[in-house]
């Protein structure tokens, strides 16, 4: 999932360089959502692992 977030971030950067504002904004939004989902899942995994010992 982190790979997808990085992919959308790269797409957004390339789109921004070429002046495609709508595509860049959409890609940044998707990248942010995927990044935060990844962080939440990572924290849940850490807590579950700590609880199980």
C-alpha positions as CSV (number, residue, x, y, z in Angstrom):
1,X,0.0,0.0,0.0
2,X,2.9,2.3,0.7
3,X,4.1,1.6,-2.9
4,X,0.7,2.8,-4.2
5,X,1.0,6.0,-2.2
6,X,4.5,6.6,-3.6
7,X,3.3,5.9,-7.1
8,X,0.5,8.4,-6.9
9,X,2.9,11.0,-5.4
10,X,5.2,10.5,-8.3
11,X,2.3,10.8,-10.8
12,X,1.3,14.0,-9.0
13,X,4.8,15.5,-9.2
14,X,5.1,14.7,-12.9
15,X,1.6,16.1,-13.6
16,X,2.5,19.3,-11.7
17,X,5.7,19.7,-13.8
18,X,3.7,19.5,-17.0
19,X,1.0,21.8,-15.8
20,X,-1.9,19.3,-15.4
21,X,-3.4,20.8,-12.3
22,X,-6.5,18.6,-12.0
23,X,-4.5,15.4,-12.3
24,X,-1.9,16.6,-9.9
25,X,-4.5,17.6,-7.2
26,X,-6.3,14.3,-7.6
27,X,-3.1,12.2,-7.4
28,X,-1.9,14.1,-4.3
29,X,-5.3,13.5,-2.6
30,X,-5.1,9.8,-3.4
31,X,-1.5,9.6,-2.2
32,X,-2.4,11.3,1.1
33,X,-5.3,9.0,1.8
34,X,-3.2,5.9,1.0
35,X,-0.4,7.1,3.2
36,X,-2.6,7.8,6.2
37,X,-4.3,4.4,5.7
38,X,-0.9,2.8,5.7
39,X,0.2,4.6,8.9
40,X,-3.0,3.5,10.7
41,X,-2.6,-0.1,9.6
42,X,1.1,0.0,10.7
43,X,0.1,1.4,14.2
44,X,-2.6,-1.3,14.6
45,X,-0.1,-4.0,13.7
46,X,2.4,-2.6,16.2
47,X,-0.2,-2.6,19.0
48,X,-1.5,-6.1,18.1
49,X,2.1,-7.4,18.1
50,X,2.8,-5.7,21.5
51,X,-0.4,-7.2,23.0
52,X,0.4,-10.7,21.8
53,X,3.9,-10.4,23.2
